[in-house]
Amino acid sequence: MPAATGDALAEYASTWQERGVRAWAETWWMLAREVGDTIGRLFVAPPGTVSMHPNVTLAEAVVISCFDWSGKRNKVVYTDMNFPSVQYLYDGYARSLGAEIDVVRSPDGIGVPTEALLERIDERTLLVPMSHVLFRSAYIQDAQAICDRAREVGAHVVLDAYQSIGVVPTDVARLGCSFLIGGVLKWLCGGPGGVFLYVRPDLLGTLEPKITGWMAHENPFAFQLPPQRFTQGAYRFQNGTPNVPGLYAAREGPKILLEAGLDAVREKSMRQTARLYDAAQARGWTVNAPADPARRGGTVAVDVPHAAAVKLELLEREIIVDYRPGAGIRISPHFYNTDAECDLCIDAIEDILATEAWRRHDAARPTVT
């Protein structure tokens, strides 16, 4: 957590304590716009095109609710490597609205051939919810080719950039994606509850999400009865009262990434993930990440024996990693990490395996991995 984020949360508490309800007019009502515009600079989004939401699932649901699913164009194409929460939503909510779900399977658990995905995007396709960087393997999908194909047939790409924004430079204007969704929790040094939704400018004034609320109204404090009368700009995609402390927790981290420069962050990330990849391979461990640095995001997943227990021992040694079934131990160095810290992580895994220090965690079944 950046020191500035601690200060921001203290500011929230003091504002709540000292200003009370007046804080809405003075600060809080426009905070989502302020934070959204700051985050949007990281992927070259114009001001006023990014709304803030509590989680990706809700943001994706807002997008789904913008469309009529009763016609012939009702197909959704995505891969089985998408984050499960997103798949649950489309399999349940979108399908209940009339969507036909077409899932493209990964042949190796690392990535999905771009051509296999492009072949399934056709004139009946309405939405293509795709992960820019896959959460298990950090495989970078060819977002440009997929966006180009979607545009050819009149479909919309919903780009899940949670695993990319902050470590893989992204330009929504160049990509031409209709929507981009991400969050501050992964690479943007923010807290939970800070998810952002970009909507392409030409769609901002035409789409009317059915998952909506009073913040999306053109005159919210008139408290009018339905039907909804949508405001213009990003707030059109807001719904109920925002998570104000979550916005404070999301505000400062993106500023640090802007100052660091995403090209510099990416250059260092590629070098350090290559260091981790090579070190793991040299020890004979399974590496569930792309070998090509240009196709690898900011994470290297190392699958060693007893990986879940090894991960718990690493945490006790103050080496912060996580574990994902089917991937292994995910190591994610960021711009503030040193090469020595990368080496320390690899050496610690080697030591834990050699000394069998993992055994004392083998029976553990933590809820959070």
Order of alpha helices (4+ residues) and beta strands (2+ residues): alpha-alpha-alpha-beta-alpha-beta-alpha-beta-alpha-beta-alpha-beta-alpha-beta-beta-alpha-alpha-alpha-alpha-beta-beta-alpha-beta-beta-alpha
